[in-house]
Amino acid sequence: MISQKSLVDTVHLLSELVVFKSYTFDEFLKKLIKLLNNIIPVDSCLIYFFDTEKKELILCASKKSHKKLVGKITMKRGEGITGWVAAHEKTVVLKNAAYKDERFKVFDELPEDRYEAFLSVPVVNREGVVGVVNLQHKEPYAFTKDEVTMVEAIVKIIASGFEQVALGRKVDSLEDKLEERKRVEKAKGLLMKKDKLSEKKAFDLIRNEAMKKRKSMKDIAEAIILIYS
């Protein structure tokens, strides 16, 4: 049973998440993970966002550091337990041997796929599923009815905020890519004009410099623009 202190902390964290416009997507997710872990101290918490355009679930946050996997691991609706939860908008609770469930999809990169206990809850708003939250234990664990109910209530409350901050991040990302493309095009044009390079060679030069210096192509493009303008 949740302690008085833990209950106060939970209410405080939830009140912060309700005012979602104050946070970036990453900040929102960190607070959500902290809130969920406050309700059920787990070994793993993975959060997926459902991209309605691509029709797939995308790993967007993790309690453990999975920087190389966030944004890379994806599943279609109906694929794996997570996809099943998204497709049916129903919670799945597994006490042990979750990896033996016929719906389970293995990702070798995720050590969590060898964990025993698994709680998967859909994040649903008026339009439908917007994400899935997975909580896992390394050892067998019987999630109580109260724990499951509390997690379901939490994700229901924050569903709209979750979707809006996620879409905000997506828009920001698209704008960043558009800005990078503009800068690269300008830098490419300067290289073609000043150094008499072909379009392909100018582009390759920018890309190769970015890889060599471990910078973004936008950074290299801006340096070229600064030098040649």
C-alpha positions as CSV (number, residue, x, y, z in Angstrom):
1,M,0.0,0.0,0.0
2,I,1.3,3.5,-0.9
3,S,2.6,5.4,2.1
4,Q,1.3,8.9,3.2
5,K,4.5,10.6,2.0
6,S,4.4,8.7,-1.2
7,L,0.8,9.7,-1.7
8,V,1.6,13.3,-1.2
9,D,4.5,13.1,-3.7
10,T,2.3,11.3,-6.2
11,V,-0.4,14.1,-6.0
12,H,2.3,16.7,-6.3
13,L,3.9,15.1,-9.4
14,L,0.4,14.6,-11.0
15,S,-0.5,18.2,-10.4
16,E,2.8,19.2,-12.2
17,L,1.9,17.0,-15.2
18,V,-1.5,18.4,-15.6
19,V,0.1,21.8,-16.3
20,F,1.8,20.1,-19.2
21,K,2.4,23.3,-21.3
22,S,5.1,24.3,-18.8
23,Y,7.3,21.4,-20.0
24,T,9.2,20.1,-23.0
25,F,8.3,16.5,-24.1
26,D,11.5,15.1,-22.4
27,E,10.7,16.9,-19.2
28,F,7.1,15.7,-19.3
29,L,8.3,12.1,-19.8
30,K,10.8,12.2,-17.0
31,K,8.2,13.5,-14.6
32,L,5.8,10.8,-15.8
33,I,8.3,8.0,-15.2
34,K,9.1,9.4,-11.7
35,L,5.3,9.5,-11.0
36,L,4.8,5.9,-12.2
37,N,7.8,4.7,-10.3
38,N,6.4,6.4,-7.2
39,I,3.3,4.3,-7.5
40,I,5.1,1.0,-8.3
41,P,8.9,0.9,-7.8
42,V,9.9,-1.0,-10.9
43,D,13.1,-2.0,-12.6
44,S,12.0,-0.7,-16.0
45,C,9.6,1.8,-17.4
46,L,9.3,2.2,-21.2
47,I,7.0,4.7,-22.8
48,Y,5.8,4.5,-26.4
49,F,4.1,7.3,-28.4
50,F,1.7,6.3,-31.2
51,D,2.4,8.2,-34.4
52,T,-0.9,8.4,-36.2
53,E,0.8,9.3,-39.5
54,K,3.2,6.4,-39.5
55,K,0.7,4.1,-37.7
56,E,3.4,2.8,-35.4
57,L,4.4,3.0,-31.7
58,I,7.8,4.7,-31.1
59,L,9.9,4.2,-28.0
60,C,10.2,7.8,-26.6
61,A,11.4,7.4,-23.1
62,S,12.9,4.9,-20.6
63,K,13.7,4.8,-16.9
64,K,17.1,3.3,-17.9
65,S,19.4,5.1,-20.3
66,H,18.6,3.9,-23.8
67,K,19.7,7.0,-25.8
68,K,20.6,5.0,-28.8
69,L,17.3,3.1,-28.8
70,V,14.9,6.0,-28.1
71,G,13.2,6.9,-31.4
72,K,14.6,3.8,-33.1
73,I,12.5,1.0,-31.6
74,T,9.1,0.9,-33.3
75,M,6.1,-1.5,-33.4
76,K,2.9,-1.6,-35.5
77,R,-0.5,-1.8,-33.8
78,G,-1.0,-5.4,-32.9
79,E,2.7,-6.2,-32.9
80,G,4.1,-7.5,-29.6
81,I,2.3,-7.1,-26.3
82,T,2.7,-3.3,-26.6
83,G,1.1,-3.3,-30.0
84,W,-1.7,-5.6,-28.8
85,V,-2.4,-3.2,-25.9
86,A,-2.5,-0.3,-28.4
87,A,-4.8,-2.1,-30.8
88,H,-7.2,-3.4,-28.1
89,E,-6.9,-0.4,-25.8
90,K,-6.7,-2.9,-22.9
91,T,-4.2,-3.4,-20.1
92,V,-2.1,-6.5,-19.9
93,V,-0.8,-7.8,-16.6
94,L,1.8,-10.7,-16.5
95,K,3.2,-11.9,-13.2
96,N,6.1,-13.9,-14.6
97,A,7.7,-15.2,-17.8
98,A,6.3,-12.3,-19.8
99,Y,8.7,-13.3,-22.6
100,K,6.9,-16.6,-23.1
101,D,3.6,-14.9,-23.9
102,E,2.6,-15.6,-27.5
103,R,2.2,-11.9,-28.1
104,F,5.7,-11.0,-27.0
105,K,8.1,-9.4,-29.5
106,V,11.8,-9.6,-28.6
107,F,14.2,-6.8,-29.1
108,D,17.7,-8.0,-28.5
109,E,18.9,-4.5,-27.8
110,L,16.6,-4.3,-24.8
111,P,17.7,-6.2,-21.7
112,E,14.2,-5.6,-20.3
113,D,12.9,-8.2,-22.7
114,R,14.3,-10.9,-20.3
115,Y,12.5,-9.5,-17.3
116,E,9.8,-11.6,-15.7
117,A,6.8,-9.3,-14.7
118,F,5.1,-7.0,-17.2
119,L,2.4,-4.4,-16.9
120,S,1.4,-2.7,-20.1
121,V,-1.2,0.1,-20.0
122,P,-2.7,2.0,-23.0
123,V,-2.6,5.9,-23.0
124,V,-6.0,6.8,-24.5
125,N,-7.8,10.1,-25.1
126,R,-11.0,10.9,-26.9
127,E,-9.6,10.2,-30.3
128,G,-8.1,6.8,-29.3
129,V,-4.7,5.4,-28.3
130,V,-1.9,7.9,-28.1
131,G,0.7,5.8,-26.4
132,V,1.6,2.8,-24.2
133,V,3.3,2.6,-20.8
134,N,5.2,-0.5,-19.9
135,L,6.3,-1.3,-16.3
136,Q,8.6,-4.3,-15.7
137,H,10.3,-6.2,-12.9
138,K,13.4,-8.4,-13.2
139,E,11.8,-11.0,-10.9
140,P,8.3,-12.3,-10.8
141,Y,5.9,-9.7,-9.3
142,A,2.2,-9.8,-8.7
143,F,0.9,-6.3,-9.6
144,T,-2.0,-5.6,-7.3
145,K,-5.4,-4.5,-8.4
146,D,-4.9,-1.2,-6.7
147,E,-1.6,-0.6,-8.4
148,V,-3.0,-1.4,-11.8
149,T,-6.0,0.8,-11.2
150,M,-3.8,3.7,-10.1
151,V,-1.6,3.5,-13.2
152,E,-4.6,3.3,-15.5
153,A,-6.1,6.4,-13.7
154,I,-2.8,8.3,-14.0
155,V,-2.4,7.7,-17.7
156,K,-6.0,8.6,-18.3
157,I,-5.6,11.9,-16.6
158,I,-2.4,12.8,-18.5
159,A,-3.4,11.4,-21.9
160,S,-4.3,14.7,-23.6
161,G,-1.2,16.4,-22.2
162,F,1.0,13.5,-23.4
163,E,-0.3,13.8,-26.9
164,Q,0.0,17.5,-27.1
165,V,3.5,17.8,-25.9
166,A,4.5,14.9,-28.1
167,L,3.0,16.6,-31.2
168,G,4.7,19.8,-30.1
169,R,8.0,18.0,-30.1
170,K,7.3,16.5,-33.6
171,V,6.5,20.0,-35.0
172,D,9.8,21.3,-33.5
173,S,11.7,18.5,-35.0
174,L,10.2,19.1,-38.4
175,E,11.0,22.8,-38.2
176,D,14.6,22.0,-37.2
177,K,15.0,19.7,-40.2
178,L,13.6,22.3,-42.5
179,E,16.0,24.9,-41.1
180,E,18.9,22.5,-41.5
181,R,17.9,21.8,-45.1
182,K,17.8,25.6,-45.9
183,R,21.3,26.1,-44.3
184,V,22.8,23.1,-46.1
185,E,21.3,24.3,-49.5
186,K,22.8,27.8,-49.0
187,A,26.2,26.4,-48.0
188,K,26.1,24.0,-50.9
189,G,25.4,26.8,-53.3
190,L,28.4,28.8,-51.9
191,L,30.7,25.8,-52.4
192,M,29.5,25.3,-55.9
193,K,30.1,29.0,-56.7
194,K,33.3,29.7,-54.8
195,D,35.1,26.3,-55.2
196,K,33.6,25.3,-58.5
197,L,32.3,22.1,-57.0
198,S,29.4,20.0,-58.5
199,E,26.2,19.8,-56.4
200,K,27.0,16.2,-55.3
201,K,30.6,17.0,-54.3
202,A,29.5,20.1,-52.3
203,F,26.9,18.0,-50.5
204,D,29.3,15.2,-49.8
205,L,31.9,17.6,-48.5
206,I,29.3,19.0,-45.9
207,R,28.2,15.5,-45.0
208,N,31.7,14.1,-44.6
209,E,32.9,17.0,-42.5
210,A,29.8,16.6,-40.2
211,M,30.7,12.9,-39.8
212,K,34.4,13.6,-39.2
213,K,33.9,16.3,-36.7
214,R,30.8,14.6,-35.1
215,K,28.7,17.7,-35.8
216,S,25.3,18.2,-37.4
217,M,25.2,19.1,-41.1
218,K,23.6,22.4,-40.0
219,D,26.6,23.2,-37.9
220,I,29.0,22.6,-40.8
221,A,26.8,24.5,-43.2
222,E,26.7,27.5,-40.9
223,A,30.5,27.5,-40.6
224,I,30.8,27.5,-44.4
225,I,28.2,30.3,-44.7
226,L,30.2,32.3,-42.2
227,I,33.5,31.8,-44.1
228,Y,32.2,32.4,-47.6
229,S,29.6,35.1,-47.1
